């Protein structure tokens, strides 16, 4: 499993995260790079899935015109990187500018604009496909493009929205929004770690055989248990360094937030497992030693950030930034 590499990666990544969080401009620059690479990995997986659909459609169809249509070659690294830059660059820019204000109404408008750009880009690519392209492949490419932007960009942007928003968190070495964002990230990562550790140690009852035979109910229990234990520890330790991670949120509310984030973390992990299984790959890439691709590490975060934001906003612990 590469446990040594996982621990070494965490040893480097955790201090780096604290440095990035302390600088708003460094945080958004890092976030843009993360989203760009996540979309690159998603597009790589999507290309394999669509190619498989084309081959399957050409094989199953009996008429000569479909059988004569050769499957297109799998795109290489450079074309896909260029495609991500050209296709998603505008949407990423719209989301970054719209989210920077920390105001939810502006964020919502930027989501609508980014999704519109994505749909237009996907339809443009569909129009350029040659005659005889299987309709199922066209539909699959369109839906994967839209889902990728929603999953990798719009969901992740909630982290910046939480970072820039006001929050009823103690302002010590981090602002309220920074503390709330770091706390949400911590809970999501703890859910991922809890699922991995408890599932590896005690996992025996399969949870989702059709998605991944390695998912177990014990792992799901670990995903809920470790974040909630972390919250209990945060409230038990009285230290200025810990204060921004718990803020003014009561223990019971914080435990409920941890459970909600754990549920979203499991859902995000399952989502990526479905996509990777459809692409016949075990990892989304090889960027992070001991983890695989970036999406292999951040899949639990993609849905956890929106859930954390809306739970905190609904409970009154996060709100629009002051103008």
Secondary structure, DSSP 8 states (H G I E B T S, - for coil): --HHHHHHHHHHHHHHHHHHHT-HHHHHHHHHHHHHHHHHHHHHHHHHHHHHHHHHHHHH--SHHHHTS-------HHHHHHHHHHHHHHHHHHHHHHHHT--HHHHHHHHHHHHHHHHHHHHHHHHTS-TT--HHHHHHHHHHHHHHIIIIIIHHHHHHHHHHSEESS--SSS-HHHHHHHHHHHHHHHHHHHHHHHHHHH--SEEETTTEEEEEHHHHHHHHHHHHHHHHHHHH---HHHHHHHTT--HHHHHHHHHHHHHHHHHHHHHHHHHHHHTT-S-S-SSBTTTBSHHHHHHHHHHHHHHHHHHHHHTTSEE----
